[in-house]
Amino acid sequence: MPHPDNTDELVKQVDWSLLALERGEIGEFVVIVAGTPPGAAGSTNTVRVHRLAAV
């Protein structure tokens, strides 16, 4: 997958991937751990609780 430009794009990729792989269902909660800005090594500084949504 291409690197997302921002965290909103990252969340959309998470939604799409988990739903496409049937690893989650719409409405389930997931925890996303990421770095801001995306793609920068060692920059993990974000924890987001997110409810899966249709993309």
Secondary structure, 3 states (H helix, E strand, C coil): CCCCCCHHHHHHHHHHHHHHCCCCCCCCEEEEEEECCCCCCCCEEEEEEEECCCC
